[in-house]
Amino acid sequence: MTRLLFLALASVAILALLPGCLIVETKEYHITLKNGGAGEARIVFNNIQSETDDTVDVSKSDFNQLIDLYLHGSQFERDNPGYRSVEKHLYEKGGKLSGDVTFAFDSLAVLRLFQYDNDGPLMYFVGSPLSSEVMVETNGTYGRDWMPVVFWPKGTRDLYIKTRVVSQGSYHRSLLALFKAWEQSPQAKEKAKQ
């Protein structure tokens, strides 16, 4: 009996340690600039999914992480210091789970935008080796693959970038069914009232 209990606990512990993560299909950045480099932005996360390298389904754990750490928690704010007045939403769009985050900022640097001087263009480097995002479309001018920078003329106030997230995981699972079930839960209904 104790051997069986030990094996059961060991199995649960191993399952808890299996790697899973949240991934999105595309991200859209909608940025409105004000004077002095401050402004407001909205990031849209299209088709939020659970990703893993093996066939073990960790989507419930990933969904709980999405709700507890990101939607109701402050992980997004900790990951992005300089964002203020942050609002987060999840919703169904086109039969997939999507979400958005709106926020205000006081500096171009917070969004990793750069302007060499007050007469130069605004610039955004898309090709960071630390990022898994690849350019899809923009209302700026894209400098090509050998110079992955988006340029906007001086004075541009509305910036738009859409990226595709390159995935290394072998298995993706939709989180939409979990979201729909969660929406009906007392926890979600209580949060909606607040």
Residue pairs with C-beta under 8 A, 6 or more apart in sequence:
15 56
16 61
18 52
18 54
18 56
18 58
19 52
19 53
19 58
20 50
20 51
20 52
20 56
20 58
20 59
20 61
20 62
21 50
21 51
21 52
21 62
21 169
22 48
22 49
22 50
22 51
22 62
22 65
22 66
23 48
23 49
23 50
23 51
23 165
23 167
23 169
23 172
24 45
24 46
24 47
24 48
24 49
24 165
25 46
25 47
25 49
25 96
25 164
25 165
26 46
26 47
26 136
26 162
26 163
26 164
26 165
27 43
27 44
27 45
27 46
27 133
27 162
27 163
27 165
28 43
28 44
28 46
28 160
28 161
28 162
29 41
29 42
29 43
29 111
29 159
29 160
29 161
29 162
29 163
30 41
30 42
30 43
30 44
30 158
30 159
30 160
31 39
31 40
31 41
31 111
31 113
31 158
31 159
31 160
32 39
32 40
32 41
32 157
32 158
32 159
33 39
33 108
33 122
33 156
33 157
33 158
33 159
34 40
34 157
37 106
37 107
37 108
37 109
37 115
38 104
38 105
38 106
38 107
39 104
39 105
40 102
40 103
40 104
40 105
41 102
41 103
41 104
41 105
41 111
42 100
42 101
42 102
43 100
43 101
44 98
44 99
44 100
45 98
45 99
45 100
45 101
46 93
46 96
46 98
47 96
47 97
47 98
47 174
48 66
48 90
48 96
48 97
48 98
48 99
48 175
49 97
49 172
49 173
49 174
49 175
50 57
50 58
50 59
50 62
50 63
50 172
50 173
50 175
51 62
51 167
51 169
51 171
51 172
51 173
52 58
52 169
52 170
52 171
52 173
53 168
53 169
53 170
53 171
54 170
54 171
55 171
57 173
59 173
59 174
59 175
59 178
60 178
62 175
63 175
63 178
63 179
63 182
66 90
66 175
67 182
69 75
70 76
70 88
71 88
71 90
71 99
72 191
76 83
76 86
76 88
76 101
77 83
77 86
80 103
80 110
82 105
82 106
82 107
82 109
82 110
83 103
83 104
83 105
83 110
84 103
84 104
84 105
84 106
85 103
85 104
86 101
86 102
86 103
87 101
87 102
87 103
88 99
88 100
88 101
89 99
89 100
89 101
90 97
90 98
90 99
90 179
91 97
91 98
91 99
92 98
92 176
92 179
92 180
95 176
96 174
96 176
97 174
97 175
97 176
97 179
105 111
108 114
108 115
108 122
111 124
112 124
112 125
113 122
113 123
113 124
113 159
114 122
114 123
114 124
114 125
115 121
115 122
115 123
115 154
116 123
118 154
119 154
120 154
121 151
121 152
121 153
121 154
122 140
122 151
122 152
122 153
122 154
122 156
122 159
123 149
123 150
123 151
123 152
124 140
124 149
124 150
124 159
124 161
125 148
125 149
126 133
126 134
126 135
126 142
126 148
126 149
126 150
126 161
126 163
127 145
127 148
127 149
132 165
132 166
132 167
132 168
133 163
133 164
133 165
133 166
134 163
134 164
134 165
134 166
135 142
135 148
135 150
135 161
135 162
135 163
136 162
136 163
136 164
137 160
137 161
137 162
138 150
138 160
138 161
138 162
139 152
139 158
139 159
139 160
140 150
140 151
140 152
140 156
140 159
140 160
140 161
141 150
141 151
141 152
142 148
142 149
142 150
143 149
143 150
143 151
150 161
152 159
182 188
